[in-house]
Amino acid sequence: SALACLDDNCRLLAFPSSLFFEGERLVNHTIATISVIDRDTCEFRCYLEHSCVSINFNVQPKEPETENCELNNSTSQEHEKDLIKAANYVYHGTNVRI
């Protein structure tokens, strides 16, 4: 877990293994799509984006340098129906404490 702060508003963000799903992706809640080197970097970028609470990561993009990291402003717990099967993706949600 990590403490992320923006203008004195802090939150403790953790990516627990219980909220990690291979072959799934949360749709309809993406706030940014970026290119990163690996899933750890995608999670780190989520820490930096104050409204991010989960990620989708494309483990096998069609092209190198493809935008493979999606930052989401919601979680599968909040929107279970938006968690869909998606080959080549992993979804990782967070536990957030403010």
Secondary structure per residue as TSV (DSSP state, phi and psi in degrees):
chain	resnum	aa	ss	phi	psi
A	1	S	-	360.0	160.2
A	2	A	E	-144.7	150.6
A	3	L	E	-93.5	123.3
A	4	A	E	-119.1	130.1
A	5	C	E	-126.4	144.8
A	6	L	E	-141.9	116.4
A	7	D	T	51.0	49.8
A	8	D	T	68.4	4.8
A	9	N	E	-97.5	112.2
A	10	C	E	-112.7	152.6
A	11	R	E	-144.2	148.6
A	12	L	E	-102.6	118.8
A	13	L	E	-114.2	129.0
A	14	A	E	-130.5	140.1
A	15	F	-	-106.1	84.2
A	16	P	-	-73.7	150.5
A	17	S	G	-63.5	-24.3
A	18	S	G	-68.4	-16.0
A	19	L	G	-109.5	24.0
A	20	F	E	-106.2	123.3
A	21	F	E	-130.4	118.8
A	22	E	E	-80.5	144.1
A	23	G	E	73.7	21.3
A	24	E	E	-137.0	159.4
A	25	R	E	-151.9	136.1
A	26	L	E	-87.3	124.4
A	27	V	-	-110.1	160.8
A	28	N	S	77.1	8.8
A	29	H	-	-134.7	17.9
A	30	T	E	-76.7	128.8
A	31	I	E	-107.6	-16.9
A	32	A	E	-159.7	144.6
A	33	T	E	-125.7	121.3
A	34	I	E	-135.1	164.3
A	35	S	-	-97.3	127.9
A	36	V	-	-136.2	165.4
A	37	I	S	-80.9	-29.4
A	38	D	S	-160.4	175.0
A	39	R	H	-64.6	-36.5
A	40	D	H	-58.1	-41.4
A	41	T	H	-67.2	-36.7
A	42	C	H	-61.3	-45.3
A	43	E	H	-63.1	-40.2
A	44	F	H	-61.6	-41.6
A	45	R	H	-64.4	-30.8
A	46	C	H	-65.5	-40.3
A	47	Y	H	-56.5	-38.8
A	48	L	H	-76.9	-23.4
A	49	E	S	-94.5	110.5
A	50	H	T	-61.1	-28.8
A	51	S	T	-92.5	2.1
A	52	C	-	-81.3	130.8
A	53	V	-	-131.4	1.8
A	54	S	E	-164.0	165.5
A	55	I	E	-133.9	155.0
A	56	N	E	-116.6	135.4
A	57	F	E	-128.3	125.2
A	58	N	E	-84.3	110.1
A	59	V	S	-79.3	-17.2
A	60	Q	S	-137.3	72.1
A	61	P	-	-64.7	151.1
A	62	K	S	-64.5	-35.3
A	63	E	S	-124.6	144.6
A	64	P	T	-64.1	155.5
A	65	E	T	68.0	15.5
A	66	T	-	-76.7	149.4
A	67	E	-	-69.8	104.2
A	68	N	-	-112.6	2.8
A	69	C	E	-124.2	121.5
A	70	E	E	-111.9	124.2
A	71	L	E	-95.3	131.0
A	72	N	E	-115.8	147.8
A	73	N	S	-101.2	18.6
A	74	S	S	-148.2	176.1
A	75	T	-	-128.4	168.3
A	76	S	T	-68.3	-24.7
A	77	Q	T	-68.0	-36.4
A	78	E	T	-79.0	-33.8
A	79	H	-	-135.1	69.2
A	80	E	G	-57.4	-36.4
A	81	K	G	-70.9	-17.5
A	82	D	G	-88.3	-1.6
A	83	L	E	-89.0	109.3
A	84	I	E	-115.8	160.6
A	85	K	E	-69.3	133.7
A	86	A	E	-153.5	105.1
A	87	A	E	-57.7	146.2
A	88	N	E	75.4	2.1
A	89	Y	E	-112.8	153.1
A	90	V	E	-125.2	145.7
A	91	Y	E	-113.3	137.3
A	92	H	E	-136.9	115.6
A	93	G	E	-93.4	170.1
A	94	T	-	-123.1	162.8
A	95	N	E	-104.3	127.7
A	96	V	E	-118.2	132.2
A	97	R	E	-125.0	131.1
A	98	I	-	-100.0	360.0
